[in-house]
Amino acid sequence: MTKKATIGTISEVTGLSLATVSRALSGSEAVLPETRDKVLAAAKKLNYVRDRAAVRLKTGKTWVVALIMDRRDVNQPAFKDLLLGVSDTLSATDYHLIVLPDAEGPDPLEMLRYVVERGLADAIVISHIASADVRVKYLLEKKFPFCTHGRTRLPSNSRSRQKDHTAYLSHPFVDFANEDYAAGAVSALVARGRKKLGILLPHEGATFRMHLIEGFLEACKAHGVKGEAVSNLDTDGSPDHIYSWAAKQAKKYDGLVATRESILVALMGGLSDCGLTPGRQIDVVSKRSTSMPLYMRQPVLACFEDIALTGQLIAHNLLHQLDPAHHEASLTTLLSPPPIEVLHE
């Protein structure tokens, strides 16, 4: 049986002291880059694996990042890209990722308390954000490193106001500018002569739903066209629900803004069955974060949201909080949508 490599083994192979090897493995800036490279090369050759239990006893750190997953995310094709973006970025460090589905009970803080109070991780990612998300307030009060995918609208305790609007609580986030996407979608539809527009939205409570509605309605008003946020429709719901709505009610519109690509197959089927042909009687704009719309043959206008990049930026955000000296990153990142492109016309 091969003997397990230790710091002592690396010290013997490299001729460096135990203290130098230990500092190099921990990423200390006190170690010269060439020395660190020498130690890391030897560690790789010897298949050295750090004893995390011993490291935790010595440093008090778990070297774990916990992602709290909203249960609705399992139905979103690009959620795996968010996970891979975070995980791949952390793989170049000593941190590793664990994924914990949010609790099913009524207490929104249940899973966070489980992680924070038991010391199960050094930082947390929240994948789905509500407007008045108490989880963000909890983590800020605990001074616990975290980053959210999305923005909240939690009022700040500050008395300051900006242009008569409430000042919102600042917190670490990475988000896509959905208000700009919705406005751009309206402009693209108007440019194609569409005047009766509808936007299909995710469940109520999600902050990005509010951003989408605001961007959509403001752009409709600016262009002088009729715009409506479709009610009684949840794009996180079943495909049957999407299909049934399109087959029965889509004739009210000549332009639709979809905010999830996962609904496109059901939506296009419903449009076809009620006699609407995309590119003729109606146009559809959708965000896309996977290649799925590329293989649909109906004309669709699409805007790409890079979810893998979002995951990478979230990881860099956390690494900066955990060790500002080693990682440069902004604590708040709002990604601008790229231009809308026409597919299959």
N, C-alpha and C positions, 0 to 999 in steps of 0.2 A: 504493500500500500504506500503510495507516494505521500511523503510528509507535507503537511500544509505549510505554505510559505507564510512567513511572518515579517514584521518590520526588521527583525534581526537578520533574517535571510537576505533581505534587500541590502541591509547595511554591509553584510559580508561580501556580497557580490559587487557592490559599487565602491566599497572602501570608504564610505561616508559614515559619519556618526549616526547613532540612533536618533538623536535630536534633529539633525538635518533632514534625515529621511522622513521623520514624522511631520516636520514643518512643510516639506515639499509635498507630501501626500495630502495635507490639509489645505494647500493652495496659498500658503503664507507668502506675502510680498517680501519677507526677509530673505527668501531663497532666490538666488540668481536663476534666470530663465534656463540657462544651459544645465544647471544642476537639477532643476525640477524636471527637465526633459529626460535627463539621465535616469533619475529615480523612476519616473513614470514608465520609461521603456523597460527597465528591469522588472518593475511590478507586473507589466503586461506579459513579459516573457515567462515569469515565474507563476503566472495565473494567480497573483495575489488578490485576495478579497478582504476588504476591511471588515473587522468585527464590529458590526453596528452597535451591538449591545455595549461593547467596551467603549466605543466612541461616545455613545450617549451618556454613559457613566462619567466620562471625562469632561465632556463639553456641555451636557444638558440638552443637546440637540437630537432630534429624531432623524434628520435628513429626509423627511417625508413632506411632500406637498399633497394635500387632500382636495380633490375636486368633488364638490357637492352637485350631483347631477339631478336636474329636474326630470321627473319621470316622463314628461312629454317629449323630452329630447331623443328618446330611443326611436321615435317615429320619424326623425329628421335625418335624411340621407347624409348630410354633411357633419353630423355630430362626431363621427369618428375622426374627421379631419381636425376638429378642435382638440380632441384627445391626443392625436398624433403630433399636432403642432406643439402642445405643451410638453408631451413626453419626450419628443425628439430633442427639444431644446434643453431639457433637464438632463438628458443622457450624457451631455458633455461635462456634467458636474457630478457631485456626490449625491445629489438629490434624486429621489425617484417618486413616481406618481401613484397614488391610489385613488380609486373612484368609488364614491359612496352615494347610492341613490338617496334622495331626500326622503325623510320619514313620511309615512302616509297619514299620520294623525293630524289633529288640528293645530298643534303647536309648531309654528314655523321655525322656532329656535331649537327644536329637539335635536336634530343632527349636529348643528353647530356646537351646542353645549356638550354633546357626546365627544366631539373631537377636541375642543378647546380644554374642557375641564379635566379630561383624561390625559392631556398632553400627547395626543396621537400624531400630531403633525406640527411643523414649524410655520406653515402658511396654508392658506385656503383659497380655492377658486370657486366662485359661485357662477353657475352656467346660465342662469335664467333670472332676470331681475324684475321686480315689481316696482311701481312708482314710489310707494311709501314702504320700502322693504326694511322691516325691522332687523333683519339679519345684518345689514350694513351698519346700522346704528349700534348694534350689539358689538360687532367686531371693532368698530372705532373706539367704543368705550373701553374695550378690553386691551386696546393698543396691540391687536393681533394682526400680523401681516396678512393681507388678502388682496385679491383683485377680482373684479366682477366683469362678466361679459354683458355689458349694457350699463346704462346710467339710471340712477334713481332720481326722484324729485322730492327728497326729504327736505323740509324747510330747515334752514339754518337758524340757530339761536341768535345769530347776529341781527342787529337792527338795521343793517345796511340794506338798501334797495337799489335795483338797477332798472331805470326807466319804468318805475312803478310796478316792477315784477318782484315776486318774492325771491330772496337770495336762497339758493339751494345748498345743501350740505355737500362739501367736496369730499370725494373718496377715490381711491385708485380704480380705474376702469379701462377697458378697451372696448370700443363700440363702433358700429357702422352708422354713418349719418343717414338714417332711414328717412328723416324729413327731406333730405336733399334727393334721395332716391325717388320718393313719391312725387316730388315737384318735377324732377326730370322725366318721370314716366308720363305725367300730364302733358308736359311740353312735347314729348315724342308723339303722343296720341293726337294732340291738337295739330301738329305738323302734318299728320295724315288725314286731316279733315274731320276728326271725331269731335262730337259736341255733347254727347250724353254719356258721362263717365261714371264708373263705379269702382270702388276699391274693396277688395276682399281681405279681411283682417283676421289676425290671430285672436286668442281668447282675451277677454277683458282682464285688466289688471297688469298686463305686461307693459312696461314703460314704452317699448318700441312701438306698440300699437298707437299710443298717443302721439308719438313723433310722426308716424305714418299719416295719421288723420290730419294733423296740423299742416304738414307739408303738402298733402293732397288738396285740402280745401283751400288753402291760401293760393296755390297755383291755379286752381280752377277759377277762383275769383279774379286773379290777375289776368287770366286769358279770356274771361267772360264766357265760360262754358258751364254747363250744369254738371255738378259733381256730387256724388252721394256715397257715404260710408254704408256699405251693405249691412243691414241688420239681420239678426237671427241666423247668422252664418259664422262658424268658427273654423278657420283653416287648420286648426289642430284636431278637428273632428274626423269622422270616418269618411272614406272616399265616396260611399253611398250618399252621404249627406251633401257633399260637394256636387256630385253628378246630378242628384235630384234638384238641387237649387238651379243649376245651370240649365237643365232641360225645361224647367217650368218658368223661370223668371229672368233669364239672361236677355230676353228680347227687349227689355226695357232700356238696354244700353247698346252703344256702338263702340265702346272702349272699356276695357277692364284692366285694373292694376292688381296683379297677384303678388302676394308678399311671401309666398313659400312655393318653391318649385315642386314639392312633394304632391301638390294638388293638381298639377298640370294634366296628367293622364285622365283623371276623373272629370276635370273641367272641360277639356277638349272633347271628351266623349259626350258630355251633356250638351255642349254647343252644337255638335254635329247632329245630335238626335232632335234638336229643336229647329234645325234648318239654318243655323248660322255657320258660315264658313269664315274662319280667321283669315284676314287679309282682304276679305270682300265686304261682308256686312258688318264685321266686327274685328277689332284688333285687341290683342292681349299683350301686356307687358309683364314680365316676371323677373324677380331676382333669381339668379342661379348660383349655386356654389358647388355643383357637381357637373359631370358631363351629360347627365340625363337629357336635358333639353336639346342637346346637339343631335340626338338620335330620334327626336320627334320630327315627323314630316310636315306637320301643320306649321304655317308661318307664325312666329312668335318674336316679340322684341324682348331682349334680355340684357340684364345688368349683372356683371359678375361680382360676387362677394367672396373674397378669399378667406375662408374660415381657417385654413391651416396657418396663414399669416397671423390671424387673430390669436390663435393658440400660441404661436411663437412669441408674439408681443406680450401676451399675458404672462408667460414664463419669464421673459426678461424683466417685466415689471416687478414680479415677485423676487427675482434674484437681486434686483437693485435694492429692494427693501431689506432683504436678508443680509446683504453685504454691499453697501453703496460704493465701497472702494473698488470693487472688482467688476461691477456691472453698471453701465450707463444706460438709463432708460427713463422715459417720461412716466409719471404716475397716472397721467390721464391722456388717452389717445383716442381721437375721433377720426375714423378713416373715411375719406371722401369717396363717394361712388364713382367708378369709371364710367365712360360714355355708354349709352344704351346702344346695342347693336341689333341688327335684324338678322334672324336665323331663318333659313329655308324659304326665302321669298323668291 
